[in-house]
Amino acid sequence: MFFVNKKEIRDLNYNKHLSETGFLETLDFNARFKISIEAPTGCGKSYYLLDYLKRNNIPFLYATDTLFLMEGLANRHGIPYYCAADRSKEGERQLITVYQHIPKFIRKGMTLIIDESHSLVTDYSWRRETVENTLTAMTGYDRVILLSGTPLLSNDSAYNGIEQVRAIPNEVSKRKLWVTRFSQNLEGAILQLAGMIKEEGYIPVLSLLDKSDKLDTIIERLPNHGFNKIAVINSLTNKKTRGKDVKGEGEIENDIEIEGNPNYYNQLITTGKVDADIIITTYRQGYDIKGNNYKLIIAPSKNRHSYTDIIQVMNRFRDCTTSEGYLLCNNLYEEQEFNYQQVYSTILNKITQKTRTEFNRIQTLENDYRAIKLDQQLNCNYFSRFIYSTLYMNHQKIANTTYNNMNNVAYNNLYRMKRILETFNIDMELSKDCMDLKEEIEPKEKKKYTQEEIDIAVDTFFHDYAYPKEKGMPVLLDIKERPIYQTINEYYETFHAIGVPSCQVINKLKRYLITPQKMKSIKKVIIIKFGTDPSIKAYRLMLLRAFNVGERLTSPEICKRINNCRQQVGDSILKEKTAVEFFNLLFKTKRVKMNVEGKETWGREIEKTF
């Protein structure tokens, strides 16, 4: 429901499955059309489409966002698939593939179906190249059908003239999501909640979104709680080399690996069922879990679930439309007026308008690519990132930024998230039974090292492991021997990857490792200062524009500016003390007396930026 309107939306009523509307029979597959179908996850839209097109021998290219989903659909429907590792079916008239290969089949007269099409907006920040190629290729197909249970479009010209169709069930079934609070230890809360679900006779399904450090701890402790068969389904968001030996071509995003018993993968992809005591998934979409004996735990790890993530994972339980879920969270829940669609449109229009102003300013420059690029670098304008050097506006990136901003707003007050989820028939309430959920297991006590032990460990690590590894020589140290070596290696790998010289890494490890929390803060600051990821660069530019050498700022003002930058990149809000500490690590500052509204107070003066 939350998208940029292109045409008036046409509603279809259906009883149980979208096929009962006979919608596809109204389409002329010899004519041109572009349609976006919004239908709840589980209503059978993909099965309806594939069965209809296959039965009527209509040429089509059905594109999914992952290899996992591609293989699952191909197996269930007996339709060939195309990927870099297996291109033997390239000549087939009916194919299933992944987004990356859409451009290859433009000239074959196929109807293009893009499944999970909201990914083109939600995943733009880290799948930019794939999304760009997909949107460009869309314009080359005569017939395009977009499918999504959580539709999102943008003002990008690829969506021009699209007809929006919304499939509405006659009898609405609601799912229940309980907001369950925990104290400090998320791992302990997960284990206790999983144990409660097991005692009720259900199988817990844990959604983490990423492979965090919590994953290993949870897996290690689960057997102590009676969980012996543990199925872990991981989403690999980094580039993979699958199919790379085939002319260097490989599908890269959201591939799947299974930890433990490899049969779990085969069970899930072929039957939708897994013979396990608990399922842990870091994967948002693309699989179905069949059966009515599951309960979901949504846990914020390094990343938080967006509203689309919550809807996707809750609707993956096909056989139980009233299945319950638990959202482990400690965010605010304060009732206030909130209309998601209006607020989303307001933010979207504001960003678009300010980008248009910057766009018009750049057009006054001489028509030279390098001059324009230099101007954008020197001005460091926040809105320049939405403009290509070839001078057209990146509406898909604007939509992605708006989406992330709105998720941040919604997540920081769960009442707003509740208002969004209501639209998708998910009823979110504060849990009454688990309001004071306590961690059951104390975290392992970590050994405290003396400064002398740290200095020796750092020197040994670099002399016997890091330096030989960098020079391609045999390493002389097994870093698994002691936890301190593994800790040092984690920081070394991060700093080395972004180009921090080893001498600086050694200095910081010896100086700050004695205080682990301070060392973690130093790591975050170094990533911001030297990171090469586009989102980190944008964050860095925002911070540099927000603070200037010579400025004197009070703690509340520092906190306000820091959090304003963090909000724009979807990061969590810091308390005043933490924000000031973060500020002092970023910049070289000194403590000074200030006069604020006639009152003398202490503040910080910026002596040097980075």
C-alpha positions as CSV (number, residue, x, y, z in Angstrom):
1,M,0.0,0.0,0.0
2,F,2.9,2.3,0.5
3,F,4.2,3.4,-2.8
4,V,4.2,6.2,-5.3
5,N,0.8,6.2,-7.1
6,K,1.0,5.9,-10.9
7,K,-2.7,5.0,-11.7
8,E,-5.8,4.3,-9.7
9,I,-5.5,1.0,-8.0
10,R,-7.9,-1.8,-9.1
11,D,-9.1,-4.1,-6.4
12,L,-9.8,-7.9,-6.9
13,N,-11.7,-9.9,-4.3
14,Y,-10.8,-13.6,-3.9
15,N,-11.8,-16.4,-1.5
16,K,-8.6,-18.3,-0.8
17,H,-6.3,-18.2,-3.8
18,L,-5.7,-15.4,-6.4
19,S,-6.4,-18.0,-9.1
20,E,-10.1,-17.8,-8.2
21,T,-10.3,-14.3,-9.6
22,G,-9.5,-15.6,-13.1
23,F,-7.4,-12.4,-13.4
24,L,-4.9,-13.8,-15.9
25,E,-7.6,-14.8,-18.3
26,T,-8.4,-11.1,-18.8
27,L,-4.9,-10.3,-20.0
28,D,-3.9,-10.4,-23.7
29,F,-0.4,-11.9,-23.8
30,N,0.1,-10.7,-27.4
31,A,-0.3,-7.1,-26.3
32,R,1.8,-4.7,-24.3
33,F,1.1,-4.2,-20.6
34,K,2.9,-3.4,-17.3
35,I,1.2,-4.5,-14.1
36,S,2.0,-4.5,-10.4
37,I,0.1,-7.2,-8.5
38,E,-0.2,-6.7,-4.7
39,A,-1.3,-9.9,-3.1
40,P,-0.7,-11.2,0.5
41,T,2.1,-13.6,0.9
42,G,0.6,-17.1,0.7
43,C,-2.4,-16.4,-1.5
44,G,-0.9,-18.5,-4.3
45,K,0.1,-15.7,-6.8
46,S,3.4,-17.3,-7.9
47,Y,1.8,-20.8,-8.3
48,Y,-1.2,-19.3,-10.1
49,L,1.0,-17.5,-12.6
50,L,3.4,-20.3,-13.2
51,D,0.7,-22.9,-13.6
52,Y,-1.4,-20.7,-15.9
53,L,1.5,-19.7,-18.1
54,K,2.9,-23.3,-18.3
55,R,-0.5,-24.7,-19.1
56,N,-1.2,-22.3,-21.8
57,N,2.3,-22.6,-23.3
58,I,2.9,-18.8,-23.0
59,P,6.6,-17.9,-23.2
60,F,7.8,-16.3,-19.9
61,L,10.9,-15.4,-17.9
62,Y,10.1,-15.7,-14.1
63,A,12.8,-13.8,-12.2
64,T,13.4,-14.3,-8.4
65,D,15.8,-12.5,-6.2
66,T,17.7,-15.6,-5.0
67,L,19.0,-18.9,-6.4
68,F,17.4,-20.6,-3.5
69,L,13.9,-19.5,-4.5
70,M,14.7,-20.1,-8.2
71,E,15.6,-23.8,-7.5
72,G,12.6,-24.3,-5.2
73,L,10.1,-23.0,-7.8
74,A,11.7,-24.9,-10.6
75,N,11.6,-28.2,-8.7
76,R,7.9,-27.7,-7.6
77,H,6.6,-26.8,-11.1
78,G,8.9,-28.9,-13.3
79,I,10.1,-25.7,-15.1
80,P,13.8,-25.4,-16.3
81,Y,15.9,-22.7,-14.7
82,Y,18.9,-20.7,-16.0
83,C,21.9,-19.6,-13.9
84,A,25.6,-19.0,-14.4
85,A,26.4,-22.5,-13.1
86,D,23.9,-24.2,-15.5
87,R,23.1,-22.4,-18.8
88,S,22.1,-25.5,-20.6
89,K,18.4,-24.4,-20.7
90,E,19.0,-21.0,-22.3
91,G,16.9,-21.8,-25.4
92,E,13.7,-22.8,-23.5
93,R,10.6,-20.7,-24.0
94,Q,9.7,-20.9,-20.3
95,L,12.4,-20.3,-17.8
96,I,13.0,-19.4,-14.1
97,T,16.1,-17.3,-13.3
98,V,17.4,-14.6,-11.0
99,Y,17.4,-10.9,-11.4
100,Q,21.0,-10.8,-12.8
101,H,20.0,-12.6,-16.0
102,I,16.9,-10.6,-17.0
103,P,18.8,-8.5,-19.6
104,K,19.8,-11.7,-21.5
105,F,16.3,-12.6,-22.6
106,I,14.9,-9.2,-23.8
107,R,14.7,-10.1,-27.5
108,K,13.0,-13.5,-27.0
109,G,9.4,-12.1,-26.8
110,M,8.9,-13.4,-23.3
111,T,6.6,-12.1,-20.6
112,L,8.7,-10.9,-17.7
113,I,7.5,-11.7,-14.1
114,I,9.6,-10.2,-11.3
115,D,8.9,-11.9,-8.0
116,E,9.5,-10.1,-4.6
117,S,9.6,-6.9,-6.6
118,H,9.7,-4.7,-3.4
119,S,13.4,-5.8,-3.3
120,L,14.1,-3.4,-6.1
121,V,13.5,-0.6,-3.5
122,T,14.4,-2.2,-0.2
123,D,17.7,-3.7,-1.3
124,Y,18.9,-0.9,-3.6
125,S,21.6,0.3,-1.2
126,W,23.6,-3.0,-1.4
127,R,22.3,-4.4,-4.7
128,R,22.5,-1.3,-6.8
129,E,24.1,-2.8,-9.9
130,T,21.6,-5.6,-10.0
131,V,18.6,-3.3,-9.4
132,E,19.8,-0.8,-12.0
133,N,20.2,-3.5,-14.6
134,T,16.8,-5.0,-13.8
135,L,15.0,-1.6,-14.1
136,T,16.8,-0.9,-17.4
137,A,15.9,-4.3,-18.8
138,M,12.3,-4.0,-17.7
139,T,11.8,-1.3,-20.4
140,G,12.8,-3.8,-23.1
141,Y,10.0,-6.2,-22.4
142,D,6.5,-5.8,-23.9
143,R,4.8,-7.5,-21.0
144,V,5.9,-7.0,-17.3
145,I,4.2,-8.3,-14.2
146,L,5.6,-7.3,-10.8
147,L,4.6,-9.5,-7.8
148,S,4.9,-8.5,-4.1
149,G,3.1,-8.9,-0.8
150,T,4.6,-5.7,0.4
151,P,4.6,-3.5,-2.7
152,L,7.0,-0.6,-3.2
153,L,7.5,1.5,-6.3
154,S,9.3,4.7,-7.1
155,N,9.2,7.6,-9.5
156,D,11.7,5.9,-11.7
157,S,10.7,5.9,-15.4
158,A,10.8,2.1,-15.4
159,Y,7.4,2.2,-13.6
160,N,5.8,4.7,-16.0
161,G,2.3,3.6,-17.1
162,I,2.1,0.7,-14.6
163,E,-1.3,-0.6,-13.6
164,Q,-1.6,-1.4,-10.0
165,V,-3.9,-4.4,-9.0
166,R,-4.6,-5.3,-5.4
167,A,-5.9,-8.7,-4.5
168,I,-8.0,-8.6,-1.4
169,P,-9.2,-11.7,0.5
170,N,-12.9,-12.0,1.3
171,E,-12.2,-13.2,4.8
172,V,-9.2,-11.5,6.4
173,S,-7.2,-13.7,8.8
174,K,-5.0,-11.9,11.3
175,R,-1.6,-13.0,12.6
176,K,-0.5,-12.0,16.1
177,L,2.9,-10.4,16.9
178,W,3.7,-10.0,20.6
179,V,6.2,-7.3,21.5
180,T,8.3,-9.1,24.1
181,R,10.6,-7.1,26.3
182,F,14.0,-8.4,27.6
183,S,16.5,-6.9,30.0
184,Q,20.1,-6.8,28.8
185,N,21.1,-10.2,27.4
186,L,19.4,-10.9,24.1
187,E,20.9,-14.4,23.7
188,G,19.5,-15.4,27.1
189,A,16.1,-13.9,26.2
190,I,16.1,-15.9,22.9
191,L,17.0,-19.1,24.7
192,Q,14.3,-18.7,27.4
193,L,11.6,-17.8,24.9
194,A,12.6,-20.7,22.7
195,G,12.3,-23.0,25.7
196,M,8.8,-21.7,26.5
197,I,7.7,-22.3,22.9
198,K,9.1,-25.8,23.1
199,E,7.2,-26.6,26.3
200,E,4.0,-25.5,24.6
201,G,4.6,-28.2,22.0
202,Y,5.7,-25.9,19.2
203,I,8.9,-25.7,17.1
204,P,10.6,-22.2,17.5
205,V,11.7,-20.5,14.3
206,L,14.3,-17.8,15.1
207,S,14.8,-14.9,12.6
208,L,18.1,-13.0,13.1
209,L,18.5,-11.3,9.7
210,D,22.3,-11.6,9.8
211,K,25.1,-14.0,10.9
212,S,26.0,-12.1,14.1
213,D,28.3,-13.1,16.9
214,K,25.1,-14.0,18.8
215,L,24.5,-16.9,16.4
216,D,27.4,-19.1,17.6
217,T,26.6,-18.4,21.3
218,I,22.9,-19.4,20.8
219,I,23.8,-22.6,18.8
220,E,26.3,-23.6,21.5
221,R,23.8,-23.2,24.3
222,L,20.7,-24.7,22.7
223,P,21.6,-28.4,23.5
224,N,21.5,-27.5,27.2
225,H,17.8,-26.5,26.6
226,G,16.8,-29.7,24.9
227,F,17.4,-28.7,21.3
228,N,19.5,-31.3,19.6
229,K,18.5,-31.0,15.9
230,I,19.4,-27.4,15.0
231,A,18.8,-26.2,11.4
232,V,20.6,-23.0,10.6
233,I,19.7,-21.3,7.3
234,N,22.0,-18.4,6.5
235,S,21.7,-15.6,4.0
236,L,25.1,-14.8,2.4
237,T,24.9,-11.1,1.6
238,N,28.5,-10.9,0.5
239,K,29.7,-11.7,-3.1
240,K,29.9,-15.4,-3.8
241,T,32.0,-17.2,-6.5
242,R,29.2,-19.7,-7.5
243,G,29.5,-20.1,-11.2
244,K,32.6,-17.9,-11.4
245,D,34.4,-20.5,-13.4
246,V,31.7,-20.0,-16.1
247,K,33.2,-17.0,-17.9
248,G,33.5,-15.2,-14.6
249,E,29.8,-14.9,-14.1
250,G,28.1,-15.5,-10.7
251,E,25.0,-14.9,-8.8
252,I,26.0,-12.9,-5.8
253,E,23.3,-11.7,-3.4
254,N,21.4,-13.7,-0.8
255,D,22.6,-17.2,-1.7
256,I,22.0,-19.8,0.9
257,E,24.2,-22.0,3.0
258,I,23.0,-24.6,5.6
259,E,25.0,-25.2,8.7
260,G,25.0,-28.7,10.3
261,N,23.0,-31.4,8.5
262,P,22.9,-30.7,4.7
263,N,19.6,-32.5,4.5
264,Y,17.9,-29.6,6.1
265,Y,18.4,-27.6,2.8
266,N,16.9,-30.4,0.7
267,Q,14.0,-30.8,3.1
268,L,13.1,-27.2,3.0
269,I,13.4,-26.6,-0.7
270,T,11.4,-29.7,-1.7
271,T,8.8,-30.1,1.1
272,G,8.7,-26.8,3.0
273,K,9.3,-28.9,6.2
274,V,12.4,-29.4,8.3
275,D,13.0,-32.3,10.7
276,A,14.6,-30.2,13.4
277,D,13.9,-29.1,17.0
278,I,14.5,-25.4,16.1
279,I,15.0,-23.5,12.9
280,I,17.3,-20.5,12.9
281,T,17.1,-18.3,9.8
282,T,19.0,-15.1,8.8
283,Y,17.0,-15.1,5.6
284,R,14.0,-12.8,5.0
285,Q,12.1,-14.3,2.1
286,G,12.0,-17.0,-0.5
287,Y,11.1,-20.1,1.5
288,D,7.9,-21.5,2.9
289,I,7.5,-23.4,6.2
290,K,4.6,-25.8,6.1
291,G,2.8,-27.2,9.1
292,N,0.9,-25.6,12.0
293,N,3.3,-26.3,14.9
294,Y,5.6,-23.4,14.6
295,K,6.0,-20.1,16.5
296,L,8.3,-17.3,15.3
297,I,10.9,-15.3,17.3
298,I,12.0,-12.1,15.6
299,A,15.2,-10.9,17.3
300,P,17.2,-7.7,16.5
301,S,20.8,-8.7,16.0
302,K,23.4,-6.4,14.2
303,N,20.5,-5.4,11.9
304,R,16.9,-4.7,12.8
305,H,13.9,-6.1,10.9
306,S,12.1,-3.6,8.8
307,Y,8.3,-3.7,8.4
308,T,8.7,-5.6,5.1
309,D,11.0,-8.1,6.8
310,I,8.5,-8.7,9.6
311,I,5.6,-9.2,7.1
312,Q,7.7,-11.5,5.0
313,V,8.9,-13.8,7.8
314,M,5.5,-13.9,9.5
315,N,3.7,-14.9,6.3
316,R,6.1,-17.8,5.5
317,F,4.0,-20.1,7.6
318,R,1.7,-21.4,4.9
319,D,-0.6,-23.8,6.8
320,C,-1.4,-21.7,9.8
321,T,-2.8,-18.2,9.0
322,T,-3.2,-17.5,12.7
323,S,0.4,-18.4,13.7
324,E,1.9,-16.2,16.5
325,G,5.2,-14.4,16.6
326,Y,7.3,-12.7,19.2
327,L,9.3,-9.5,18.6
328,L,12.1,-9.2,21.1
329,C,12.5,-5.5,21.6
330,N,12.9,-2.7,24.1
331,N,11.9,0.3,22.0
332,L,9.2,2.8,22.9
333,Y,5.5,2.2,22.6
334,E,3.7,5.5,22.8
335,E,0.3,6.0,21.1
336,Q,0.3,9.1,18.8
337,E,-1.2,10.1,15.5
338,F,0.6,8.4,12.6
339,N,-0.4,7.9,9.0
340,Y,2.4,6.0,7.3
341,Q,1.3,6.8,3.8
342,Q,1.1,10.5,4.4
343,V,4.4,10.7,6.3
344,Y,6.2,8.5,3.7
345,S,4.9,10.8,0.9
346,T,6.0,13.9,2.8
347,I,9.5,12.7,3.2
348,L,9.7,11.4,-0.3
349,N,8.5,14.7,-1.8
350,K,10.9,16.7,0.5
351,I,13.9,14.7,-0.7
352,T,12.8,14.8,-4.3
353,Q,12.2,18.6,-4.1
354,K,15.6,19.4,-2.6
355,T,17.3,17.0,-5.0
356,R,15.6,18.9,-7.9
357,T,17.0,22.2,-6.5
358,E,20.5,20.7,-6.4
359,F,19.9,19.2,-9.9
360,N,19.0,22.6,-11.3
361,R,22.1,24.2,-9.7
362,I,24.4,21.6,-11.2
363,Q,22.9,22.2,-14.6
364,T,24.2,25.8,-14.5
365,L,27.7,24.5,-14.6
366,E,29.7,24.1,-17.8
367,N,28.6,20.9,-19.6
368,D,31.7,18.9,-18.6
369,Y,31.5,15.5,-16.9
370,R,34.7,16.0,-14.9
371,A,33.8,19.5,-13.8
372,I,30.4,18.3,-12.6
373,K,32.0,15.4,-10.8
374,L,34.5,17.7,-9.1
375,D,31.8,20.1,-8.1
376,Q,29.8,17.3,-6.5
377,Q,32.9,16.2,-4.6
378,L,33.8,19.6,-3.4
379,N,30.4,20.7,-2.3
380,C,29.6,17.4,-0.6
381,N,25.9,18.1,-0.8
382,Y,23.8,15.5,0.8
383,F,21.3,15.6,-2.1
384,S,24.1,15.2,-4.7
385,R,24.1,11.5,-4.0
386,F,20.7,11.2,-5.6
387,I,22.0,12.7,-8.9
388,Y,24.0,10.7,-11.5
389,S,27.0,12.4,-13.1
390,T,25.1,12.0,-16.4
391,L,22.5,14.5,-14.9
392,Y,19.4,12.6,-14.2
393,M,17.8,12.0,-10.8
394,N,18.1,8.6,-9.1
395,H,14.5,8.1,-8.0
396,Q,15.2,4.5,-6.9
397,K,17.8,5.7,-4.5
398,I,15.5,8.4,-3.2
399,A,12.8,5.8,-2.6
400,N,15.3,3.5,-0.8
401,T,16.4,6.4,1.4
402,T,12.8,7.3,2.2
403,Y,12.0,3.7,3.0
404,N,15.0,3.4,5.4
405,N,14.1,6.7,7.1
406,M,10.6,5.6,7.6
407,N,11.6,2.3,9.0
408,N,13.9,4.1,11.5
409,V,10.9,6.3,12.5
410,A,8.6,3.3,12.9
411,Y,11.1,1.1,14.8
412,N,12.0,3.8,17.3
413,N,8.3,3.9,18.3
414,L,6.6,0.6,18.0
415,Y,3.1,2.1,18.0
416,R,4.0,3.5,14.5
417,M,5.2,0.0,13.5
418,K,1.9,-1.4,14.7
419,R,0.0,1.1,12.5
420,I,1.9,-0.1,9.5
421,L,1.5,-3.8,10.2
422,E,-2.2,-3.5,10.7
423,T,-2.5,-2.7,7.0
424,F,-1.0,-6.1,6.3
425,N,-3.3,-7.9,8.7
426,I,-0.7,-8.3,11.5
427,D,-1.9,-7.4,15.0
428,M,1.0,-6.2,17.2
429,E,0.5,-6.0,20.9
430,L,2.6,-5.6,24.0
431,S,3.1,-9.1,25.5
432,K,1.4,-9.5,28.9
433,D,3.0,-12.8,29.8
434,C,6.5,-11.9,29.0
435,M,6.8,-8.2,29.8
436,D,9.6,-8.8,32.3
437,L,11.4,-11.6,30.4
438,K,14.7,-12.1,32.1
439,E,17.8,-13.8,30.6
440,E,18.1,-17.3,31.9
441,I,21.9,-17.7,31.4
442,E,24.5,-15.2,32.4
443,P,27.0,-14.4,29.6
444,K,30.3,-16.2,29.8
445,E,32.7,-14.3,31.9
446,K,35.5,-13.0,29.8
447,K,39.1,-13.1,31.1
448,K,40.5,-9.7,31.9
449,Y,44.0,-9.2,30.6
450,T,46.7,-7.0,32.0
451,Q,48.4,-4.3,29.9
452,E,51.5,-6.4,29.8
453,E,49.6,-9.5,28.5
454,I,47.9,-7.4,25.8
455,D,51.2,-5.9,24.6
456,I,52.8,-9.3,24.4
457,A,49.8,-10.8,22.6
458,V,49.6,-8.0,20.0
459,D,53.4,-8.2,19.3
460,T,53.2,-12.0,19.0
461,F,50.1,-11.8,16.7
462,F,51.7,-9.4,14.2
463,H,55.1,-11.0,14.3
464,D,54.0,-14.7,13.9
465,Y,50.6,-14.3,12.1
466,A,49.7,-11.0,10.5
467,Y,53.1,-10.1,8.8
468,P,53.7,-13.6,7.5
469,K,50.2,-13.8,6.1
470,E,50.5,-10.4,4.4
471,K,53.8,-11.5,2.7
472,G,52.4,-14.9,1.7
473,M,54.7,-16.8,4.1
474,P,53.7,-19.7,6.4
475,V,52.1,-18.4,9.6
476,L,53.7,-19.4,12.9
477,L,50.8,-18.9,15.2
478,D,47.5,-20.7,15.6
479,I,45.1,-17.9,16.6
480,K,42.6,-20.5,18.0
481,E,45.1,-21.2,20.9
482,R,43.8,-18.2,22.9
483,P,40.7,-16.1,22.8
484,I,42.8,-12.9,22.9
485,Y,44.4,-13.8,19.5
486,Q,41.0,-14.2,18.0
487,T,39.9,-10.8,19.4
488,I,43.0,-9.2,18.0
489,N,42.4,-10.9,14.6
490,E,38.8,-9.5,14.4
491,Y,40.0,-6.0,14.7
492,Y,43.0,-6.6,12.5
493,E,40.9,-8.0,9.7
494,T,38.5,-5.0,9.9
495,F,41.2,-2.4,9.9
496,H,43.4,-4.1,7.4
497,A,40.5,-4.4,4.9
498,I,39.9,-0.6,4.9
499,G,43.6,0.2,4.6
500,V,44.7,1.3,8.1
501,P,48.5,0.8,8.4
502,S,49.6,-2.0,10.7
503,C,51.6,0.4,12.9
504,Q,48.4,2.3,13.6
505,V,46.5,-0.9,14.3
506,I,49.2,-2.0,16.8
507,N,49.1,1.3,18.5
508,K,45.4,1.4,19.0
509,L,45.2,-2.3,20.1
510,K,47.8,-1.7,22.8
511,R,46.2,1.5,23.9
512,Y,42.5,0.6,24.0
513,L,42.2,-3.2,24.2
514,I,42.4,-3.0,28.0
515,T,38.9,-1.4,27.8
516,P,36.9,-3.6,25.4
517,Q,33.9,-1.1,25.2
518,K,36.3,1.7,24.3
519,M,38.0,-0.5,21.7
520,K,34.6,-1.3,20.1
521,S,33.9,2.5,19.8
522,I,37.3,3.1,18.3
523,K,36.5,0.4,15.7
524,K,33.3,2.2,14.7
525,V,35.0,5.5,14.4
526,I,37.9,4.1,12.3
527,I,35.3,2.5,9.9
528,I,33.6,5.9,9.6
529,K,36.9,7.7,8.9
530,F,38.4,5.2,6.4
531,G,35.5,2.9,5.2
532,T,35.0,2.7,1.4
533,D,31.4,1.5,1.4
534,P,29.2,4.1,-0.3
535,S,26.9,4.3,2.7
536,I,29.9,4.9,5.0
537,K,31.1,7.6,2.6
538,A,27.7,9.3,2.7
539,Y,27.7,9.1,6.6
540,R,31.2,10.6,6.7
541,L,30.3,13.5,4.4
542,M,27.2,14.2,6.6
543,L,29.3,14.3,9.8
544,L,31.9,16.6,8.1
545,R,29.2,19.0,7.0
546,A,27.5,18.9,10.4
547,F,30.7,20.0,12.3
548,N,33.3,22.7,11.6
549,V,36.7,23.5,13.0
550,G,36.5,26.3,15.6
551,E,32.8,25.6,16.6
552,R,32.0,25.6,20.3
553,L,29.1,23.3,21.1
554,T,27.2,22.3,24.2
555,S,26.6,18.6,25.0
556,P,22.9,18.8,24.0
557,E,23.8,20.4,20.6
558,I,26.5,17.8,20.0
559,C,23.9,15.1,20.7
560,K,21.3,16.6,18.5
561,R,23.7,16.9,15.5
562,I,25.2,13.4,15.9
563,N,21.7,11.8,16.1
564,N,20.5,13.8,13.2
565,C,23.2,12.3,11.0
566,R,22.6,8.8,12.5
567,Q,18.9,9.0,11.8
568,Q,19.6,9.8,8.1
569,V,21.5,6.6,7.7
570,G,19.1,4.5,9.7
571,D,21.4,4.1,12.7
572,S,20.2,3.9,16.3
573,I,19.8,7.1,18.5
574,L,22.5,7.7,21.1
575,K,22.0,9.1,24.6
576,E,23.7,12.4,25.3
577,K,26.7,11.0,27.1
578,T,27.4,8.4,24.5
579,A,26.9,10.9,21.7
580,V,29.5,13.2,23.2
581,E,32.0,10.4,23.7
582,F,31.4,9.4,20.0
583,F,32.0,13.1,19.0
584,N,35.3,13.3,20.9
585,L,36.6,10.1,19.3
586,L,35.7,11.5,15.8
587,F,37.2,14.9,16.2
588,K,40.1,16.5,18.1
589,T,38.4,18.7,20.7
590,K,39.1,20.6,23.9
591,R,36.9,21.5,26.8
592,V,36.0,25.2,26.9
593,K,33.8,27.6,28.9
594,M,30.8,28.9,27.0
595,N,28.1,31.5,27.5
596,V,24.7,30.2,26.5
597,E,21.7,32.6,27.0
598,G,23.6,34.5,29.6
599,K,24.7,31.5,31.6
600,E,28.2,30.1,31.8
601,T,28.6,26.4,30.9
602,W,31.1,23.9,29.7
603,G,31.3,22.7,26.1
604,R,33.7,21.4,23.5
605,E,35.6,23.2,20.8
606,I,36.5,21.4,17.6
607,E,40.3,21.8,16.9
608,K,40.6,19.4,14.0
609,T,38.3,17.2,11.9
610,F,39.4,14.1,10.0
